[in-house]
Amino acid sequence: MAEALTSEAILAATEEVLRRYGPAKATVVDVAKALGVSHGSVYRHFATKAALREAVTRRWLDAVHEQMTPRFDQGLTVAETLKTWLQQLFEKKRHGHIEDPELFATFQVLVKESKAIPEYHIRHMVGLVARIISAGVETQEFVTDDVAATAKAVWDATEKFHHPAHAQEWGDPHIQDAFDAVVSLVIAGLRYNRTPSAAGDA
């Protein structure tokens, strides 16, 4: 008896088809052929081509979110954890762009196809930054009155090192120096302890 077709199998096949043909040429029929089923069988799991492409994009992003979950068991300060996390993200994006540019470009196309997908990704990633900042507030390494807003500010401040729009800059031989300078500035800002001025101070 043939094994039942699952959504996960369809998504895995879709990712391979997208890698092979690119987002402009890949079709649901190609996915069905790769699975040895009719395209109707695929549509029973995903009502439209757009729904299938959005699902495979979310699957890919969810893997990124899981890989980027911060760890606090490495014997690092929270500041070091934040720098390590940002470095890992930068290296992941840079490696994808340089080592597998076709797949990198494919998923950038898919991400842009739905307004909900970029928002979904950014919300998750900023949430991970917020976890680190919250830990820093608890240990009194960081000072902020609004963890969520601060996390978004950190995400925006480091955009050059993770947003695909800057991918062409990641091969610059001085890009690591630029990264270190920005992250050092971000961490210094997080550590800034605001003390009220004494009464009568100018």
ZAKOL-850240 format. One record per residue: residue in one letter; x, y, z of N, C-alpha, C in turn. Coordinates in steps of 0.05 Angstrom, whole numbers. Atoms other than C-alpha are relative to their C-alpha. Layout:
BEGIN
R, residu, n.east, n.north, n.up, ca.east, ca.north, ca.up, c.east, c.north, c.up
R, A, X, Y, Z, X, Y, Z, X, Y, Z
...
END
This chain:
BEGIN
R, residu, n.east, n.north, n.up, ca.east, ca.north, ca.up, c.east, c.north, c.up
R, M, 17, -24, 0, 0, 0, 0, 18, 25, 0
R, A, -16, -24, 3, 28, 68, -20, -2, 16, 26
R, E, -1, -16, -24, 50, 113, 37, -17, 25, -5
R, A, 18, -23, 3, 0, 169, 50, 16, 26, -4
R, L, -13, -26, 6, 19, 237, 22, -5, 19, 23
R, T, 3, -18, -22, 33, 287, 77, 8, 28, -8
R, S, -7, -28, 6, 39, 363, 78, 30, 4, 2
R, E, -29, -3, -4, 111, 357, 103, 15, -11, -25
R, A, -12, 10, 24, 129, 313, 43, -3, 19, -23
R, I, 5, -19, 21, 98, 363, -4, 18, 24, 3
R, L, -17, -24, -5, 136, 421, 28, 29, -6, -6
R, A, -28, 8, 6, 202, 383, 24, 4, -1, -30
R, A, -3, 3, 29, 190, 367, -49, -2, 28, -13
R, T, 3, -27, 11, 169, 439, -63, 27, 15, 3
R, E, -25, -14, -4, 234, 465, -34, 21, -10, -20
R, E, -19, 11, 20, 274, 418, -80, -7, 10, -28
R, V, 8, -10, 26, 233, 439, -140, 8, 29, -4
R, L, -7, -28, 1, 244, 512, -124, 30, 3, -4
R, R, -29, -1, 3, 318, 499, -118, 8, -7, -29
R, R, -7, 10, 27, 319, 463, -185, -8, 19, -22
R, Y, 11, -16, 22, 276, 509, -227, -1, 30, 6
R, G, 3, -28, -7, 274, 575, -189, -29, 8, 3
R, P, 28, -8, -5, 211, 612, -166, -16, 8, -24
R, A, 15, -9, 24, 193, 638, -235, -10, -23, -16
R, K, 7, 23, 17, 189, 569, -268, -13, -23, 16
R, A, 10, 23, -16, 171, 521, -211, -31, 1, 1
R, T, 29, 2, 0, 99, 496, -215, -10, -22, 19
R, V, 12, 21, -16, 52, 453, -174, 2, -27, -14
R, V, -3, 25, 15, 55, 402, -230, 28, -12, 4
R, D, -28, 10, -4, 131, 398, -221, 2, -13, 28
R, V, 0, 11, -27, 120, 385, -147, -14, -28, 0
R, A, 14, 25, 2, 69, 331, -162, 16, -22, -14
R, K, -17, 20, 15, 116, 297, -212, 22, -10, 18
R, A, -22, 7, -18, 172, 298, -160, -10, -20, 21
R, L, 12, 18, -20, 125, 262, -112, -13, -25, -12
R, G, 13, 22, 13, 96, 215, -163, -30, -1, 4
R, V, 29, -2, -5, 25, 239, -151, -12, 19, -20
R, S, 13, -20, 16, -27, 280, -188, 1, 27, 13
R, H, 0, -26, -12, -27, 355, -179, -25, 5, 17
R, G, 24, -2, -17, -97, 347, -151, 5, -9, 29
R, S, -7, 9, -26, -67, 309, -93, 14, 22, 16
R, V, -14, -22, -13, -23, 368, -77, -20, 22, 8
R, Y, 20, -21, -6, -82, 416, -81, -19, -8, 23
R, R, 16, 8, -23, -119, 374, -30, 12, 8, 27
R, H, -15, -9, -24, -66, 396, 20, 3, 31, 0
R, F, -4, -29, 3, -54, 467, -6, -18, 9, -23
R, A, 22, -7, 19, -113, 500, -41, 10, 15, -24
R, T, -10, -16, 22, -71, 546, -85, 31, -2, -1
R, K, -30, -1, 3, 0, 553, -112, 11, 20, 20
R, A, -9, -20, -18, 6, 616, -70, 1, -10, 29
R, A, 1, 11, -27, -14, 579, -7, 24, -20, 4
R, L, -22, 19, -1, 38, 525, -22, 27, 15, 3
R, R, -25, -15, -2, 93, 576, -33, 3, 14, 27
R, E, -1, -13, -26, 75, 613, 30, 7, -20, 22
R, A, -5, 21, -20, 76, 548, 70, 29, -9, 0
R, V, -28, 9, 1, 144, 528, 45, 19, 22, 9
R, T, -16, -22, -10, 171, 597, 60, -1, 1, 31
R, R, 2, 1, -30, 144, 593, 132, 16, -23, 11
R, R, -15, 23, -9, 175, 524, 138, 30, 7, 2
R, W, -28, -8, 1, 243, 552, 118, 6, 20, 22
R, L, -5, -21, -21, 237, 612, 164, -2, -12, 28
R, D, 3, 12, -26, 214, 569, 222, 26, -15, 8
R, A, -25, 13, -5, 278, 529, 215, 21, 20, 9
R, V, -18, -22, -8, 317, 594, 219, -5, 9, 28
R, H, 8, -9, -27, 278, 616, 280, 10, -20, 21
R, E, -9, 20, -20, 294, 550, 315, 30, 0, 3
R, Q, -30, -1, -1, 368, 553, 297, 10, 24, 15
R, M, -9, -25, -12, 372, 624, 323, -11, 4, 29
R, T, 9, -3, -28, 339, 611, 391, 24, 4, 18
R, P, -24, -6, -16, 387, 644, 440, 4, -21, 23
R, R, -7, 19, -22, 423, 600, 491, 14, 16, 22
R, F, -11, -14, -23, 441, 623, 561, 16, -19, 17
R, D, -14, 21, -15, 479, 561, 582, 29, -3, -9
R, Q, -27, 1, 12, 546, 578, 549, 21, 13, 18
R, G, -20, -13, -17, 579, 613, 608, 7, 28, -9
R, L, -5, -27, 10, 574, 681, 573, -16, 20, 16
R, T, 17, -22, -10, 551, 748, 599, -23, 4, -20
R, V, 22, -5, 19, 486, 771, 568, 9, 17, -24
R, A, -11, -16, 22, 524, 823, 528, 15, -17, -20
R, E, -14, 19, 18, 569, 768, 500, -20, -17, -15
R, T, 20, 16, 13, 507, 727, 485, -13, 15, -23
R, L, 12, -16, 21, 477, 784, 446, 19, 3, -24
R, K, -20, -3, 22, 541, 795, 406, 3, -26, -15
R, T, -2, 27, 13, 547, 720, 392, -24, -5, -17
R, W, 25, 4, 15, 474, 717, 370, 0, 16, -26
R, L, 0, -17, 24, 482, 776, 322, 22, -10, -20
R, Q, -21, 11, 18, 547, 746, 295, -9, -25, -14
R, Q, 11, 25, 12, 513, 679, 284, -19, 7, -23
R, L, 19, -8, 20, 457, 713, 246, 14, 11, -25
R, F, -15, -12, 22, 506, 753, 204, 14, -21, -17
R, E, -15, 21, 14, 548, 692, 187, -20, -19, -16
R, K, 20, 17, 13, 485, 652, 170, -9, 13, -26
R, K, 9, -14, 23, 460, 704, 122, 23, 3, -21
R, R, -23, -3, 18, 529, 717, 92, 7, -27, -14
R, H, -7, 27, 11, 543, 642, 83, -21, -8, -21
R, G, 21, 7, 20, 475, 632, 48, 3, 15, -26
R, H, -3, -17, 24, 488, 690, 1, 24, -9, -17
R, I, -25, 7, 14, 559, 668, -17, 1, -29, -9
R, E, -4, 29, 5, 555, 592, -14, -24, -12, -16
R, D, 23, 11, 14, 484, 580, -42, -17, 24, -10
R, P, 13, -25, 8, 465, 645, -78, -27, -5, -14
R, E, 25, 6, 14, 410, 612, -120, -23, -5, 20
R, L, 20, 5, -20, 372, 585, -60, -6, 25, 17
R, F, 3, -25, -15, 384, 650, -22, -18, 19, -16
R, A, 16, -18, 16, 355, 690, -80, -29, -10, -3
R, T, 26, 11, 2, 297, 642, -87, -18, 7, 24
R, F, 16, -6, -23, 274, 651, -16, -4, 30, 5
R, Q, 5, -29, -1, 282, 726, -20, -24, 7, -17
R, V, 23, -4, 17, 232, 724, -77, -25, -9, 14
R, L, 24, 11, -14, 184, 680, -37, -8, 18, 23
R, V, 6, -17, -23, 189, 724, 24, -15, 25, -8
R, K, 13, -25, 9, 168, 785, -16, -27, -4, -12
R, E, 25, 6, 13, 108, 750, -47, -24, 6, 18
R, S, 22, -4, -19, 67, 758, 16, 8, 21, 21
R, K, -6, -20, -20, 64, 819, 61, 1, -12, 28
R, A, 1, 13, -27, 49, 773, 120, 26, -14, 7
R, I, -25, 15, -6, 114, 734, 113, 22, 16, 11
R, P, -21, -16, -12, 164, 790, 125, -7, 8, 29
R, E, 9, -8, -27, 122, 813, 185, 3, -23, 19
R, Y, -2, 24, -16, 120, 742, 211, 29, -5, 8
R, H, -29, 5, -5, 196, 734, 205, 11, 21, 19
R, I, -11, -22, -17, 213, 802, 235, -10, -2, 29
R, R, 12, 2, -27, 165, 792, 293, 14, -22, 16
R, H, -13, 22, -14, 198, 725, 310, 29, 8, 7
R, M, -28, -6, -4, 269, 751, 303, 3, 22, 22
R, V, -1, -22, -21, 257, 815, 344, -8, -12, 27
R, G, 7, 14, -24, 224, 770, 395, 23, -14, 13
R, L, -24, 14, -10, 288, 730, 401, 20, 20, 12
R, V, -17, -21, -10, 328, 794, 410, -11, 10, 27
R, A, 13, -9, -25, 278, 815, 464, 6, -19, 23
R, R, -6, 20, -21, 292, 750, 502, 28, 6, 12
R, I, -28, -6, -10, 366, 768, 506, 0, 26, 16
R, I, 0, -26, -14, 353, 840, 526, -14, -3, 27
R, S, 14, 4, -25, 303, 818, 579, 18, -14, 20
R, A, -19, 13, -18, 356, 771, 607, 21, 19, 11
R, G, -19, -20, -9, 404, 829, 609, -11, 20, 20
R, V, 13, -17, -20, 354, 872, 647, -1, -14, 27
R, E, 1, 16, -25, 346, 816, 698, 27, -1, 14
R, T, -27, 1, -12, 421, 812, 709, 12, 28, 5
R, Q, -8, -28, -3, 425, 888, 709, 24, 8, -18
R, E, -20, -7, 20, 474, 887, 650, -11, 22, -18
R, F, 13, -19, 19, 424, 926, 607, -20, 16, 15
R, V, 19, -18, -12, 380, 984, 623, -20, 9, -22
R, T, 21, -10, 19, 314, 997, 585, -27, 0, 14
R, D, 28, -1, -11, 243, 1017, 603, -19, -15, -18
R, D, 18, 12, 19, 215, 982, 542, 16, -21, -16
R, V, -16, 21, 13, 246, 915, 522, -8, -4, -29
R, A, 9, 4, 28, 203, 907, 459, 11, 21, -19
R, A, -9, -22, 17, 220, 975, 432, 30, 0, -3
R, T, -30, 1, 1, 294, 967, 449, 9, -23, -19
R, A, -7, 22, 18, 296, 899, 414, -4, 8, -29
R, K, 4, -9, 28, 267, 930, 351, 21, 20, -8
R, A, -21, -19, 6, 318, 986, 355, 27, -14, -6
R, V, -25, 16, 5, 375, 935, 360, -2, -14, -28
R, W, 4, 13, 26, 346, 897, 300, 5, 20, -23
R, D, -3, -21, 21, 342, 962, 259, 29, 10, -1
R, A, -27, -10, -1, 411, 985, 281, 20, -19, -14
R, T, -18, 20, 11, 443, 920, 256, -9, -10, -28
R, E, 13, 9, 26, 402, 916, 191, 21, -6, -22
R, K, -20, 3, 21, 464, 923, 147, 12, -29, 0
R, F, -13, 27, -2, 487, 854, 172, -19, -23, -1
R, H, 19, 23, 3, 424, 814, 162, -22, 5, -21
R, H, 21, -5, 21, 378, 848, 111, 11, -6, -27
R, P, -10, 8, 27, 385, 818, 41, 6, 24, -18
R, A, -6, -23, 17, 385, 888, 11, 29, 8, 2
R, H, -28, -7, -4, 456, 895, 38, 19, -23, -8
R, A, -16, 24, 5, 480, 827, 13, 25, 5, -16
R, Q, -24, -5, 16, 528, 856, -38, 22, 12, 16
R, E, -21, -12, -17, 565, 891, 18, 14, -20, 18
R, W, -11, 20, -19, 578, 827, 57, 27, -12, -8
R, G, -26, 10, 8, 638, 810, 16, 23, 20, 4
R, D, -20, -21, -5, 674, 874, 35, 20, -11, 21
R, P, -20, 11, -19, 740, 855, 70, -1, 13, 27
R, H, 1, -14, -25, 726, 906, 124, -28, -2, 14
R, I, 27, 2, -11, 654, 884, 138, -1, -10, 29
R, Q, 0, 10, -28, 672, 847, 202, 7, 23, 19
R, D, -7, -23, -16, 705, 910, 229, -24, 18, 4
R, A, 24, -17, -1, 641, 949, 213, -20, -13, 19
R, F, 18, 15, -18, 600, 895, 248, 8, 4, 29
R, D, -10, -2, -27, 643, 897, 310, -5, 28, 12
R, A, 4, -28, -9, 639, 973, 314, -30, 6, 7
R, V, 29, -5, -5, 563, 975, 308, -10, -15, 24
R, V, 10, 16, -23, 551, 918, 358, 12, 11, 26
R, S, -11, -12, -25, 599, 950, 408, -15, 25, 8
R, L, 16, -24, -6, 560, 1015, 402, -27, -7, 11
R, V, 26, 9, -9, 494, 979, 410, 1, -10, 29
R, I, -3, 10, -27, 518, 943, 473, 6, 22, 20
R, A, -6, -23, -17, 547, 1007, 502, -26, 15, 6
R, G, 26, -14, -4, 478, 1039, 492, -18, -15, 19
R, L, 16, 16, -18, 444, 981, 527, 9, 1, 29
R, R, -11, -1, -27, 490, 988, 586, -2, 27, 12
R, Y, 1, -28, -9, 479, 1063, 592, -19, 2, 24
R, N, 16, -3, -24, 454, 1077, 662, -8, 29, 4
R, R, 9, -27, -2, 412, 1139, 662, -5, 7, 30
R, T, 4, -9, -27, 417, 1176, 728, -12, 28, 0
R, P, 13, -27, 1, 371, 1236, 742, 20, 21, 9
R, S, -17, -23, -8, 406, 1303, 746, -8, 9, 28
R, A, 7, -10, -27, 410, 1331, 816, -16, 26, -3
R, A, 17, -24, 0, 360, 1386, 832, 17, 24, -2
R, G, -14, -26, 3, 384, 1453, 808, 22, -2, -21
R, D, -22, 3, 20, 434, 1424, 757, -10, 14, -26
R, A, 7, -14, 25, 436, 1462, 691, -7, -21, -20
END
